[in-house]
Amino acid sequence: MAKKVLKTPDNNSAVRKSTRIKYHVQRLTYDGFVAHHYTYMVRVIQEVEPTCFEQAVGNPKWDNAMDEKMATLDANANWELVALLEDKKVIGCKWVYKVKHNVDGYVSRYKARLVAKGYAQTYHKL
């Protein structure tokens, strides 16, 4: 997509601007936020979600979330272990982590999900 060259009003220097971006982050202000919105944003930003298992393991809150999820999967009998057929490949899985917040910004729970790597599947005719 083509870029426009615009002159800024303060110094008349040429600035390359994308035509797809309606509002630029540099121009955002927090003046319109009331105090409780600002407090909420600060609380939400402070909680960092792990992006991989290695970042989460060893942290008690994420260990508890993963243990809770495994207990739920076992209680619901979501899977059963079977022998792998010779001509088949295993589809891996990974943990996805999410911090759930209350309306006031405080953490309500740490949620961990075990998801299959579905993008690794291939279609084979029978």
N, CA, C and O of each residue as an XYZ file, in Angstrom:
504
protein
N       0.833     -1.168      0.000
C       0.000      0.000      0.000
C       0.886      1.243      0.000
O       1.935      1.256      0.645
N       0.487      2.247     -0.693
C       1.267      3.474     -0.824
C       1.282      4.250      0.481
O       0.329      4.209      1.260
N       2.379      4.956      0.701
C       2.507      5.792      1.885
C       2.404      7.248      1.474
O       2.894      7.634      0.413
N       1.774      8.049      2.302
C       1.656      9.474      2.043
C       2.764     10.202      2.786
O       3.149      9.802      3.884
N       3.265     11.245      2.202
C       4.229     12.100      2.879
C       3.482     13.346      3.302
O       2.946     14.077      2.468
N       3.450     13.584      4.598
C       2.715     14.716      5.152
C       3.671     15.669      5.848
O       4.742     15.270      6.307
N       3.282     16.907      5.921
C       4.044     17.913      6.664
C       3.416     18.054      8.045
O       2.201     18.209      8.173
N       4.251     18.001      9.071
C       3.734     18.201     10.415
C       3.588     19.690     10.674
O       4.411     20.475     10.204
N       2.546     20.104     11.419
C       2.302     21.531     11.605
C       3.374     22.231     12.441
O       3.587     23.434     12.291
N       4.047     21.488     13.320
C       4.989     22.146     14.221
C       6.341     22.466     13.575
O       6.908     23.527     13.835
N       6.863     21.568     12.742
C       8.190     21.830     12.199
C       8.278     21.677     10.674
O       9.367     21.777     10.110
N       7.175     21.442     10.019
C       7.110     21.298      8.561
C       8.077     20.263      7.987
O       8.458     20.347      6.819
N       8.471     19.292      8.803
C       9.328     18.230      8.278
C       8.453     17.145      7.661
O       7.322     16.920      8.092
N       8.988     16.488      6.661
C       8.240     15.438      5.972
C       8.176     14.190      6.848
O       9.187     13.765      7.407
N       6.997     13.611      6.963
C       6.792     12.411      7.757
C       6.080     11.389      6.887
O       5.088     11.712      6.232
N       6.583     10.148      6.876
C       5.913      9.095      6.123
C       4.794      8.547      6.996
O       5.006      8.196      8.157
N       3.620      8.481      6.425
C       2.453      8.055      7.181
C       1.712      6.985      6.393
O       1.457      7.147      5.200
N       1.370      5.903      7.058
C       0.613      4.836      6.416
C      -0.809      5.306      6.177
O      -1.383      6.003      7.013
N      -1.375      4.935      5.055
C      -2.761      5.318      4.757
C      -3.750      4.382      5.438
O      -4.946      4.671      5.476
N      -3.260      3.251      5.982
C      -4.152      2.302      6.627
C      -4.392      2.632      8.091
O      -5.378      2.158      8.655
N      -3.552      3.410      8.724
C      -3.673      3.704     10.134
C      -4.503      4.966     10.328
O      -4.165      6.038      9.828
N      -5.600      4.811     11.069
C      -6.479      5.950     11.276
C      -5.997      6.810     12.444
O      -5.978      8.037     12.348
N      -5.605      6.161     13.554
C      -5.152      6.886     14.731
C      -3.758      6.398     15.097
O      -3.524      5.191     15.163
N      -2.850      7.299     15.331
C      -1.488      6.929     15.686
C      -1.327      6.879     17.192
O      -1.898      7.702     17.908
N      -0.563      5.930     17.672
C      -0.368      5.729     19.098
C       0.301      6.945     19.734
O       0.017      7.268     20.888
N       1.172      7.613     19.011
C       1.875      8.762     19.569
C       0.915      9.880     19.969
O       1.243     10.696     20.830
N      -0.224      9.923     19.376
C      -1.168     11.008     19.637
C      -2.176     10.686     20.731
O      -3.008     11.529     21.064
N      -2.118      9.484     21.295
C      -3.067      9.110     22.336
C      -2.728      9.821     23.639
O      -1.558      9.960     23.994
N      -3.747     10.263     24.338
C      -3.565     10.848     25.661
C      -4.486     10.125     26.628
O      -5.490      9.535     26.229
N      -4.136     10.180     27.877
C      -4.925      9.529     28.913
C      -5.716     10.544     29.723
O      -6.201     10.227     30.809
N      -5.850     11.748     29.213
C      -6.538     12.812     29.935
C      -8.021     12.519     30.139
O      -8.599     12.928     31.146
N      -8.638     11.821     29.200
C     -10.068     11.563     29.271
C     -10.453     10.430     30.198
O     -11.641     10.222     30.444
N      -9.479      9.685     30.724
C      -9.783      8.560     31.598
C     -10.054      9.042     33.015
O      -9.376      9.933     33.526
N     -11.055      8.438     33.635
C     -11.292      8.723     35.046
C     -10.339      7.851     35.864
O      -9.732      6.923     35.329
N     -10.210      8.142     37.140
C      -9.209      7.501     37.995
C      -9.357      5.982     38.031
O      -8.353      5.273     37.971
N     -10.590      5.463     38.130
C     -10.738      4.004     38.240
C     -10.394      3.296     36.934
O      -9.972      2.140     36.976
N     -10.555      3.932     35.783
C     -10.114      3.333     34.525
C      -8.595      3.276     34.464
O      -8.013      2.288     34.017
N      -7.976      4.330     34.912
C      -6.517      4.388     34.924
C      -5.954      3.326     35.860
O      -4.978      2.656     35.524
N      -6.571      3.169     37.044
C      -6.152      2.156     38.008
C      -6.333      0.763     37.429
O      -5.472     -0.099     37.606
N      -7.442      0.534     36.742
C      -7.694     -0.758     36.109
C      -6.609     -1.082     35.086
O      -6.087     -2.197     35.062
N      -6.269     -0.110     34.243
C      -5.252     -0.340     33.214
C      -3.898     -0.665     33.839
O      -3.176     -1.527     33.338
N      -3.554      0.008     34.914
C      -2.280     -0.250     35.582
C      -2.244     -1.665     36.137
O      -1.231     -2.353     36.007
N      -3.339     -2.111     36.756
C      -3.391     -3.465     37.329
C      -3.310     -4.529     36.243
O      -2.633     -5.542     36.420
N      -3.983     -4.317     35.136
C      -3.987     -5.298     34.046
C      -2.612     -5.388     33.410
O      -2.150     -6.485     33.097
N      -1.958     -4.270     33.214
C      -0.638     -4.253     32.576
C       0.417     -4.920     33.452
O       1.377     -5.486     32.930
N       0.261     -4.864     34.768
C       1.267     -5.414     35.673
C       1.351     -6.929     35.619
O       2.424     -7.484     35.854
N       0.262     -7.616     35.318
C       0.267     -9.084     35.257
C       0.747     -9.538     33.891
O       0.113     -9.247     32.877
N       1.850    -10.241     33.864
C       2.428    -10.717     32.608
C       2.016    -12.173     32.399
O       2.143    -13.003     33.299
N       1.522    -12.468     31.201
C       1.139    -13.837     30.863
C       2.322    -14.546     30.211
O       2.939    -13.997     29.298
N       2.647    -15.753     30.663
C       3.734    -16.495     30.023
C       3.372    -16.866     28.588
O       2.204    -17.097     28.275
N       4.368    -16.922     27.730
C       4.122    -17.294     26.338
C       4.500    -18.738     26.056
O       4.175    -19.260     24.989
N       5.181    -19.396     26.993
C       5.554    -20.799     26.796
C       5.618    -21.506     28.149
O       5.590    -20.866     29.200
N       5.703    -22.809     28.107
C       5.730    -23.643     29.307
C       6.925    -23.308     30.192
O       6.801    -23.264     31.416
N       8.069    -23.074     29.581
C       9.294    -22.805     30.337
C       9.168    -21.552     31.199
O       9.751    -21.488     32.282
N       8.416    -20.558     30.735
C       8.213    -19.334     31.515
C       7.241    -19.557     32.674
O       7.333    -18.878     33.697
N       6.319    -20.497     32.522
C       5.276    -20.708     33.528
C       5.665    -21.725     34.598
O       5.292    -21.575     35.761
N       6.403    -22.743     34.215
C       6.713    -23.820     35.157
C       7.579    -23.281     36.294
O       8.506    -22.498     36.086
N       7.245    -23.725     37.490
C       7.960    -23.267     38.673
C       7.287    -22.105     39.375
O       7.594    -21.819     40.532
N       6.366    -21.424     38.688
C       5.611    -20.339     39.299
C       4.359    -20.956     39.930
O       3.552    -21.552     39.217
N       4.178    -20.829     41.247
C       3.060    -21.521     41.915
C       1.686    -21.216     41.336
O       0.848    -22.113     41.250
N       1.432    -19.971     40.934
C       0.094    -19.656     40.413
C      -0.166    -20.350     39.080
O      -1.286    -20.796     38.829
N       0.856    -20.449     38.213
C       0.666    -21.134     36.933
C       0.724    -22.648     37.107
O       0.029    -23.374     36.397
N       1.541    -23.137     38.041
C       1.558    -24.577     38.328
C       0.189    -25.039     38.814
O      -0.299    -26.091     38.401
N      -0.435    -24.243     39.700
C      -1.782    -24.577     40.187
C      -2.799    -24.562     39.053
O      -3.675    -25.424     38.997
N      -2.691    -23.585     38.145
C      -3.630    -23.506     37.016
C      -3.481    -24.726     36.109
O      -4.477    -25.277     35.640
N      -2.228    -25.152     35.858
C      -2.016    -26.335     35.007
C      -2.498    -27.606     35.704
O      -3.091    -28.476     35.066
N      -2.243    -27.717     37.027
C      -2.732    -28.880     37.781
C      -4.256    -28.946     37.766
O      -4.840    -30.020     37.623
N      -4.891    -27.784     37.916
C      -6.354    -27.713     37.886
C      -6.893    -28.175     36.528
O      -7.868    -28.924     36.463
N      -6.256    -27.725     35.454
C      -6.704    -28.108     34.109
C      -6.517    -29.603     33.880
O      -7.399    -30.255     33.322
N      -5.379    -30.155     34.302
C      -5.140    -31.597     34.130
C      -6.156    -32.415     34.935
O      -6.639    -33.445     34.464
N      -6.477    -31.956     36.142
C      -7.476    -32.655     36.967
C      -8.838    -32.626     36.290
O      -9.570    -33.616     36.316
N      -9.178    -31.497     35.686
C     -10.460    -31.382     34.970
C     -10.491    -32.309     33.761
O     -11.494    -32.981     33.518
N      -9.397    -32.348     33.004
C      -9.343    -33.231     31.826
C      -9.464    -34.696     32.237
O     -10.156    -35.472     31.579
N      -8.790    -35.075     33.329
C      -8.879    -36.458     33.813
C     -10.283    -36.781     34.324
O     -10.805    -37.866     34.068
N     -10.893    -35.841     35.047
C     -12.229    -36.070     35.601
C     -13.277    -36.223     34.494
O     -14.225    -36.995     34.639
N     -13.109    -35.500     33.410
C     -14.067    -35.569     32.297
C     -13.743    -36.662     31.295
O     -14.472    -36.843     30.319
N     -12.664    -37.387     31.520
C     -12.229    -38.463     30.615
C     -12.139    -37.958     29.176
O     -12.706    -38.556     28.261
N     -11.427    -36.860     28.990
C     -11.293    -36.248     27.665
C     -10.381    -37.025     26.733
O     -10.393    -36.786     25.525
N      -9.594    -37.943     27.261
C      -8.703    -38.716     26.409
C      -8.452    -40.076     27.019
O      -8.757    -40.326     28.186
N      -7.904    -40.926     26.227
C      -7.428    -42.218     26.726
C      -6.116    -42.525     26.019
O      -5.940    -42.213     24.841
N      -5.207    -43.137     26.751
C      -3.909    -43.464     26.184
C      -4.021    -44.733     25.350
O      -4.567    -45.736     25.808
N      -3.510    -44.688     24.139
C      -3.520    -45.839     23.242
C      -2.148    -45.958     22.597
O      -1.369    -45.005     22.579
N      -1.869    -47.135     22.074
C      -0.599    -47.345     21.383
C      -0.639    -46.627     20.032
O      -1.667    -46.629     19.355
N       0.472    -46.021     19.647
C       0.562    -45.304     18.384
C       0.758    -46.291     17.246
O       1.625    -47.162     17.313
N      -0.047    -46.156     16.203
C       0.101    -47.013     15.035
C       1.415    -46.698     14.330
O       1.921    -45.579     14.413
N       1.958    -47.686     13.642
C       3.281    -47.541     13.023
C       3.357    -46.411     12.003
O       4.346    -45.679     11.971
N       2.337    -46.257     11.176
C       2.400    -45.277     10.092
C       1.818    -43.905     10.471
O       1.595    -43.074      9.590
N       1.572    -43.660     11.749
C       0.969    -42.397     12.195
C       1.976    -41.562     12.977
O       2.915    -42.082     13.579
N       1.750    -40.258     12.948
C       2.591    -39.330     13.704
C       1.763    -38.692     14.818
O       0.547    -38.544     14.703
N       2.437    -38.327     15.877
C       1.782    -37.701     17.013
C       1.589    -36.211     16.732
O       2.478    -35.554     16.190
N       0.427    -35.688     17.105
C       0.190    -34.244     17.048
C       0.499    -33.711     18.432
O      -0.061    -34.180     19.423
N       1.372    -32.749     18.501
C       1.793    -32.194     19.781
C       0.737    -31.305     20.400
O      -0.323    -31.063     19.821
N       1.048    -30.829     21.579
C       0.157    -29.901     22.260
C       1.005    -28.833     22.945
O       2.218    -28.980     23.100
N       0.343    -27.771     23.345
C       1.056    -26.713     24.062
C       0.117    -26.060     25.059
O      -1.105    -26.143     24.935
N       0.713    -25.408     26.052
C      -0.051    -24.698     27.062
C      -0.252    -23.259     26.632
O       0.657    -22.622     26.100
N      -1.461    -22.751     26.869
C      -1.789    -21.355     26.614
C      -2.249    -20.773     27.945
O      -3.085    -21.361     28.632
N      -1.704    -19.621     28.304
C      -1.954    -19.013     29.610
C      -2.694    -17.695     29.469
O      -2.430    -16.914     28.555
N      -3.628    -17.456     30.389
C      -4.407    -16.227     30.363
C      -4.703    -15.794     31.794
O      -5.092    -16.611     32.628
N      -4.519    -14.515     32.071
C      -4.879    -13.950     33.373
C      -6.279    -13.369     33.233
O      -6.529    -12.545     32.352
N      -7.179    -13.792     34.089
C      -8.553    -13.294     34.085
C      -8.698    -12.246     35.181
O      -8.314    -12.479     36.328
N      -9.256    -11.088     34.822
C      -9.391     -9.974     35.761
C     -10.852     -9.711     36.101
O     -11.747     -9.951     35.291
N     -11.077     -9.212     37.320
C     -12.395     -8.716     37.717
C     -12.603     -7.345     37.090
O     -11.695     -6.803     36.459
N     -13.794     -6.786     37.263
C     -14.076     -5.465     36.726
C     -13.234     -4.373     37.373
O     -13.021     -3.322     36.769
N     -12.757     -4.604     38.583
C     -11.935     -3.598     39.248
C     -10.454     -3.741     38.902
O      -9.634     -2.951     39.369
N     -10.106     -4.737     38.093
C      -8.730     -4.904     37.656
C      -7.938     -5.933     38.435
O      -6.841     -6.309     38.021
N      -8.473     -6.398     39.560
C      -7.767     -7.412     40.332
C      -7.868     -8.765     39.631
O      -8.833     -9.029     38.913
N      -6.883     -9.607     39.839
C      -6.854    -10.928     39.207
C      -7.914    -11.814     39.837
O      -7.951    -11.978     41.056
N      -8.778    -12.386     39.005
C      -9.785    -13.312     39.529
C      -9.279    -14.749     39.459
O      -9.592    -15.562     40.329
N      -8.493    -15.065     38.421
C      -7.905    -16.409     38.327
C      -6.840    -16.444     37.257
O      -6.777    -15.588     36.375
N      -6.015    -17.452     37.360
C      -5.007    -17.742     36.348
C      -5.488    -18.967     35.604
O      -5.720    -20.014     36.208
N      -5.640    -18.846     34.304
C      -6.219    -19.923     33.512
C      -5.161    -20.504     32.580
O      -4.443    -19.772     31.898
N      -5.078    -21.819     32.565
C      -4.168    -22.525     31.664
C      -5.001    -23.482     30.823
O      -5.880    -24.172     31.339
N      -4.718    -23.518     29.529
C      -5.404    -24.448     28.631
C      -4.368    -25.285     27.905
O      -3.300    -24.791     27.544
N      -4.681    -26.527     27.699
C      -3.819    -27.422     26.927
C      -4.481    -27.587     25.563
O      -5.578    -28.135     25.459
N      -3.808    -27.112     24.522
C      -4.396    -27.131     23.185
C      -3.548    -27.964     22.238
O      -2.324    -28.017     22.360
N      -4.217    -28.611     21.296
C      -3.515    -29.408     20.281
C      -2.954    -28.480     19.215
O      -3.550    -27.452     18.893
N      -1.822    -28.847     18.680
C      -1.215    -28.088     17.585
C      -1.861    -28.560     16.280
O      -1.266    -29.313     15.508
N      -3.068    -28.108     16.061
C      -3.850    -28.554     14.914
C      -3.230    -28.210     13.579
O      -3.503    -28.877     12.581
N      -2.405    -27.188     13.541
C      -1.759    -26.799     12.283
C      -0.783    -27.855     11.800
O      -0.340    -27.798     10.653
N      -0.435    -28.824     12.650
C       0.499    -29.878     12.252
C      -0.199    -31.044     11.558
O       0.461    -31.962     11.071
N      -1.512    -31.012     11.512
C      -2.259    -32.099     10.901
C      -2.180    -32.025      9.383
O      -2.112    -30.944      8.797
N      -2.192    -33.185      8.768
C      -2.231    -33.256      7.293
C      -3.367    -34.186      6.897
O      -3.700    -35.127      7.617
N      -3.954    -33.906      5.743
C      -5.065    -34.699      5.258
C      -4.537    -35.862      4.418
O      -3.707    -35.677      3.528
N      -5.030    -37.052      4.716
C      -4.682    -38.243      3.935
C      -5.959    -38.969      3.563
O      -6.818    -39.212      4.409
N      -6.076    -39.311      2.290
C      -7.239    -40.086      1.847
C      -7.128    -41.502      2.392
O      -6.036    -42.060      2.495
N      -8.258    -42.065      2.734
C      -8.292    -43.454      3.216
C      -8.372    -44.421      2.069
O      -8.410    -45.633      2.284
